[in-house]
C-alpha cells in the first residue's frame, strides 16, 4: 500500500472512521498503516481482553499518533450489563427445533448440556412471561418460554442450531429490568479516567439517568471524556429524546438493537436515531457489521457498500468497524475501502445546499457566531472555515450544518483536537498558544491564517472564514467572524 497523507485523507473525506482495536492491529506497523489509511478514532472494547491489554493498546495508539502528528481519539467501550448464558460441559450443544431447553437463573448452576444451561441474570424469571421469546447469540437461537418454575425458565426451541459458552441473551421487545451499568463497568470507568480516554461509550443504557450516572462516576474519577450513548435496547428507543439529550455522542448499535426489535424496523430506526441526534446537535456514529464480509474477504459486498453509503447520506458523523479491524484478515484494506465508499457517497450528497439548520436558539454568542459562519459559507464561496476553539464546541456546531467548505479546528488543547476528530468535515490542527503581546483579535486571526497556510491546508489567495475570540485560549469566548484571504494583509 502506498502511504496516504493523513491531512489529504481527512480533508478529502467528510465522514469519519472508527476502528476497533484487536489482535489484528497489535503490530505497531499495522496500526500506523491503519491511521495513514484514514482511521480517525480507535475503539477499545472492554468486553474483550484484560485491563493490561487495553492499557498497552492505548499507549501504542498514542505513540503512533505522535509519530504521525495525528490527533487520533480513543473511545473506550464499556462492557455493560449484557446477559450471557453460562458454560456447557462440552463447550457447546446443538439444539433442535421443538426441543425443550431450560435456562437456570442461579448463582452456581451446573455445567450446561442439551437439557439446559445457567444464565448470569438472576432477575430473568421475573422479567419474562409465558410466550416471551428469548434471543441467544444475536438471534441465531430463539427460545419460547413455556413455563416458569422458581428460578428455572422452561422453554421450547423455536430456531435451533449450535449454542456455545457465554453467548448473549436478549428479550424480544425489550423489558428487562437489568440496570444500565454493570458492577464491572465501575472499575472500567476508573481505568478510562486514568488513561484519559476521549470518549466513553455506555452500553445498554435505558434512560438519561443511566448516562448521567456514568458521567458522574467518570468525573469523580477525574475523567473528562465525552459520553457516548449506545442505542441498543428497546427502552432506549422509548426514551430516545431524553437519552440523546443526556449524551455527547450517539451510537447506533445495530447488533443488539436488531435482536430486541423486529429486524424489519431497523432501517427506519437507524434513520430516526441519526435524525434525532442531529436535531439535538449531537455527533452520531453508525456501527455493527458494516463491512462484515471483510473479516475474511479483501473486498466488501455490494450490500455493504450500500449500507455504508446510506448511513453517510443520512448524515452520520462516523461509521464504525468492529470485528473487521479487530480480528479481520485485512484491517488496512477495510479502512481504505470504507474511506472510498464514504467519499463516493459524499459526492452524491447536495453539499452546496444546507441540509439542516443548527438547532440552537443562539443564547450564547459563540453559538450565534457558528450559525452566522455556516450561513455565510453557504452563500459566499470560501475554501475553508477556520475555527479557533478551546473546548471544541464551535467546531462541533459548525459541523452540524452541511457546507461545501471543510472546517479546520485550531486549538492549543490536544484533548480538544482529539475530540473534534469525530465531527463530520472537521480537520483538527494544533495551534500553539500565542505570546500575551500577540493576543488581539487581528493578530490572532493573522497568525491562525498563516499557520493553516503553512500546514498546506489552504493556498495563497484562498478566501476563508475565521471564527475566534478576543483572547486566545478562553473557552466559550468565540465572538468574532472574519472573512479573510490567505496571504493578504490583515487590518
ZINOR-V642809 format. One record per residue. N is the residue number from 1. D_LAST is the distance of its C-alpha to the last C-alpha in Angstrom with 1 decimal. Layout:
N;D_LAST / N;D_LAST
This chain:
1;46.5 / 2;43.6 / 3;40.8 / 4;37.9 / 5;34.4 / 6;33.4 / 7;29.8 / 8;31.0 / 9;33.7 / 10;31.6 / 11;28.9 / 12;31.8 / 13;33.7 / 14;32.7 / 15;35.9 / 16;36.5 / 17;39.8 / 18;41.7 / 19;44.6 / 20;47.5 / 21;48.5 / 22;52.2 / 23;54.7 / 24;53.2 / 25;49.9 / 26;51.3 / 27;51.0 / 28;47.6 / 29;47.3 / 30;47.9 / 31;45.3 / 32;42.7 / 33;43.6 / 34;43.3 / 35;39.7 / 36;38.9 / 37;40.6 / 38;38.2 / 39;39.4 / 40;36.7 / 41;38.9 / 42;42.3 / 43;45.0 / 44;47.6 / 45;50.7 / 46;52.5 / 47;55.6 / 48;56.4 / 49;56.7 / 50;56.8 / 51;54.1 / 52;54.3 / 53;53.7 / 54;50.6 / 55;49.2 / 56;49.8 / 57;48.1 / 58;45.0 / 59;44.8 / 60;45.2 / 61;42.4 / 62;40.0 / 63;41.0 / 64;40.5 / 65;37.1 / 66;36.0 / 67;37.5 / 68;35.6 / 69;32.3 / 70;32.9 / 71;32.6 / 72;35.8 / 73;36.9 / 74;40.5 / 75;42.4 / 76;45.6 / 77;48.1 / 78;50.8 / 79;54.4 / 80;55.0 / 81;58.4 / 82;59.6 / 83;63.4 / 84;65.4 / 85;69.0 / 86;70.8 / 87;72.6 / 88;75.6 / 89;78.6 / 90;78.0 / 91;74.2 / 92;74.4 / 93;76.8 / 94;77.2 / 95;77.4 / 96;79.3 / 97;78.8 / 98;81.2 / 99;81.7 / 100;81.6 / 101;79.0 / 102;78.4 / 103;75.2 / 104;76.1 / 105;73.6 / 106;74.8 / 107;73.7 / 108;76.1 / 109;77.1 / 110;79.4 / 111;78.0 / 112;77.6 / 113;79.9 / 114;80.5 / 115;81.7 / 116;78.6 / 117;75.8 / 118;74.0 / 119;70.6 / 120;68.1 / 121;67.4 / 122;70.3 / 123;69.3 / 124;69.6 / 125;73.1 / 126;71.8 / 127;68.9 / 128;71.0 / 129;73.8 / 130;76.5 / 131;75.0 / 132;71.6 / 133;70.2 / 134;68.8 / 135;66.6 / 136;66.8 / 137;64.9 / 138;62.1 / 139;64.7 / 140;66.9 / 141;69.8 / 142;70.6 / 143;73.1 / 144;74.6 / 145;75.7 / 146;79.5 / 147;80.3 / 148;79.0 / 149;81.4 / 150;79.9 / 151;77.2 / 152;78.4 / 153;76.9 / 154;79.3 / 155;77.7 / 156;78.7 / 157;76.7 / 158;75.1 / 159;73.1 / 160;74.6 / 161;73.5 / 162;73.1 / 163;71.6 / 164;70.6 / 165;69.7 / 166;66.8 / 167;65.6 / 168;63.5 / 169;65.0 / 170;63.5 / 171;65.1 / 172;64.6 / 173;62.9 / 174;61.6 / 175;63.0 / 176;63.3 / 177;62.8 / 178;61.6 / 179;58.6 / 180;55.1 / 181;54.9 / 182;57.7 / 183;58.8 / 184;57.6 / 185;54.1 / 186;53.7 / 187;54.2 / 188;51.9 / 189;49.2 / 190;49.5 / 191;49.3 / 192;46.2 / 193;44.5 / 194;45.7 / 195;44.3 / 196;40.9 / 197;41.0 / 198;38.1 / 199;40.2 / 200;43.7 / 201;45.7 / 202;48.5 / 203;51.4 / 204;53.7 / 205;52.0 / 206;53.9 / 207;51.6 / 208;48.5 / 209;50.6 / 210;51.2 / 211;47.4 / 212;46.8 / 213;49.7 / 214;48.2 / 215;44.8 / 216;46.5 / 217;48.5 / 218;45.5 / 219;43.4 / 220;46.5 / 221;46.8 / 222;43.2 / 223;41.8 / 224;38.5 / 225;39.1 / 226;38.3 / 227;41.6 / 228;42.8 / 229;45.5 / 230;48.0 / 231;49.6 / 232;53.1 / 233;55.5 / 234;56.9 / 235;56.1 / 236;52.4 / 237;52.5 / 238;54.2 / 239;51.5 / 240;48.6 / 241;46.2 / 242;46.6 / 243;46.7 / 244;43.4 / 245;41.8 / 246;43.1 / 247;41.6 / 248;38.2 / 249;39.4 / 250;42.4 / 251;44.7 / 252;47.1 / 253;50.1 / 254;52.4 / 255;55.2 / 256;56.8 / 257;55.4 / 258;57.2 / 259;60.4 / 260;60.4 / 261;59.8 / 262;61.3 / 263;59.5 / 264;59.4 / 265;57.0 / 266;54.5 / 267;52.4 / 268;51.8 / 269;51.1 / 270;48.5 / 271;46.6 / 272;47.0 / 273;45.8 / 274;42.7 / 275;42.0 / 276;42.6 / 277;40.3 / 278;37.4 / 279;38.1 / 280;37.7 / 281;34.5 / 282;36.5 / 283;36.3 / 284;39.6 / 285;41.7 / 286;44.7 / 287;47.4 / 288;51.1 / 289;52.9 / 290;50.0 / 291;51.2 / 292;54.5 / 293;56.4 / 294;54.2 / 295;55.8 / 296;58.5 / 297;57.2 / 298;54.5 / 299;53.2 / 300;52.8 / 301;55.0 / 302;53.8 / 303;54.1 / 304;51.8 / 305;49.2 / 306;49.4 / 307;49.3 / 308;46.0 / 309;44.5 / 310;45.6 / 311;43.9 / 312;40.6 / 313;41.0 / 314;41.8 / 315;38.4 / 316;39.3 / 317;36.6 / 318;39.0 / 319;42.4 / 320;44.7 / 321;47.4 / 322;50.3 / 323;53.5 / 324;51.9 / 325;49.8 / 326;51.8 / 327;55.2 / 328;54.8 / 329;55.8 / 330;52.5 / 331;49.6 / 332;47.1 / 333;48.3 / 334;48.0 / 335;44.3 / 336;43.8 / 337;45.8 / 338;44.1 / 339;40.7 / 340;41.9 / 341;43.4 / 342;40.2 / 343;38.2 / 344;40.9 / 345;41.0 / 346;37.2 / 347;37.5 / 348;39.8 / 349;37.6 / 350;35.6 / 351;32.3 / 352;30.4 / 353;32.0 / 354;31.4 / 355;34.7 / 356;34.1 / 357;31.8 / 358;30.7 / 359;33.7 / 360;31.9 / 361;31.9 / 362;28.4 / 363;29.7 / 364;26.9 / 365;23.2 / 366;22.6 / 367;25.3 / 368;23.7 / 369;20.3 / 370;22.5 / 371;24.4 / 372;21.4 / 373;20.0 / 374;23.5 / 375;23.9 / 376;20.7 / 377;21.8 / 378;25.1 / 379;24.0 / 380;21.0 / 381;21.6 / 382;19.6 / 383;20.7 / 384;20.2 / 385;19.2 / 386;17.8 / 387;19.1 / 388;18.6 / 389;21.9 / 390;24.2 / 391;27.4 / 392;26.9 / 393;27.4 / 394;24.1 / 395;25.1 / 396;28.6 / 397;27.7 / 398;25.5 / 399;28.5 / 400;30.9 / 401;29.7 / 402;30.4 / 403;27.5 / 404;27.3 / 405;24.2 / 406;24.9 / 407;23.5 / 408;22.2 / 409;22.8 / 410;21.1 / 411;22.9 / 412;24.2 / 413;27.5 / 414;30.0 / 415;32.2 / 416;29.4 / 417;28.7 / 418;32.5 / 419;32.8 / 420;30.0 / 421;32.0 / 422;34.4 / 423;32.0 / 424;32.1 / 425;29.4 / 426;27.5 / 427;26.8 / 428;26.4 / 429;24.4 / 430;24.5 / 431;21.3 / 432;22.2 / 433;21.2 / 434;18.5 / 435;19.2 / 436;19.0 / 437;16.5 / 438;14.1 / 439;14.6 / 440;11.6 / 441;10.1 / 442;6.7 / 443;9.0 / 444;11.7 / 445;10.1 / 446;9.1 / 447;12.7 / 448;14.3 / 449;13.2 / 450;14.5 / 451;17.5 / 452;18.5 / 453;18.2 / 454;20.3 / 455;22.8 / 456;23.4 / 457;22.8 / 458;20.3 / 459;19.9 / 460;17.4 / 461;16.4 / 462;17.3 / 463;15.5 / 464;15.5 / 465;15.2 / 466;14.1 / 467;15.9 / 468;15.5 / 469;16.2 / 470;14.8 / 471;17.3 / 472;18.0 / 473;21.8 / 474;22.7 / 475;25.1 / 476;24.5 / 477;21.2 / 478;19.2 / 479;17.6 / 480;14.4 / 481;14.1 / 482;11.1 / 483;11.8 / 484;10.3 / 485;11.8 / 486;13.2 / 487;12.6 / 488;9.6 / 489;6.6 / 490;3.8 / 491;0.0
